[in-house]
Amino acid sequence: MLTPINTIVYATDLGRDMTPALSMAMSLAEKYQAKLTFLNVIEPIDSSVYNLVADDMWPKIKENNRKRALEMLTESIDYFFNEKLGDNPNLPKPTAKVIDGNPTRSILACADDINADLIVMGSHGHLSLI
């Protein structure tokens, strides 16, 4: 018997080229009637950049980055539901999740936490700092 796919994590860095992987994740979720979680991992700030900004500004920068990432994930979900899937999408609306940490470990930890059967992700780019 084939392994069932009930839960999918779509991991994205929110780069310009996210559409092919996003489309694949949505197609697979629809095909298998799987729950889908959109995930963005905010990487730790590089120490060489950290010293360029006053220490008291980092909490606000991190919070702004988190809000921006969540907004972008939500917009992507809404766009695909409204524009690509039409009035009657044949799958539950995905959830959006933003976490801090090392991307590899964080993606695997998220997949483990939600018992994901599949991780979908595209190529890696870098989102600019706000």
Secondary structure, 3 states (H helix, E strand, C coil): CCCCCCEEEEECCCCCCCHHHHHHHHHHHHHHCCEEEEEEEECCCCHHHHCCCCHHHHHHHHHHHHHHHHHHHHHHHHHHHHHHCCCCCCCCCCEEEEEECCHHHHHHHHHHHCCCCEEEECCCCCCCCC
